Amino acid sequence: MMDSSKLGRLNGKVGLITGAASGIGLATAKMMLLQDATIIITDVQIEKGQKLARKLGENASFIPLDVRLEEHWKSVINQIEAS
């Protein structure tokens, strides 16, 4: 069980999570939201990632990312900096 004194410790922070459409990435996204972070979830599974971001709420957004491609990383960083 999570220590409730830790809730909110990510307030004002932005988390970038790769592979967030499932598995460990999804679990990480949920934990970061519970701790009041704003999260950017990324994955190659675009439709699944978009649906997940909508489901997770206003503090979550989705950006497609194939971690193998440098140009994808540049695009993600540019989008985050622009927002």
Sequence and secondary structure as in RCSB ss.txt:
>XXXX:A:sequence
MMDSSKLGRLNGKVGLITGAASGIGLATAKMMLLQDATIIITDVQIEKGQKLARKLGENASFIPLDVRLEEHWKS
VINQIEAS
>XXXX:A:secstr
   GGGTTTTTT EEEETTTTSHHHHHHHHHHHHTT EEEEEES HHHHHHHHHHH TTEEEEE  TT HHHHHH
HHHHHHH 
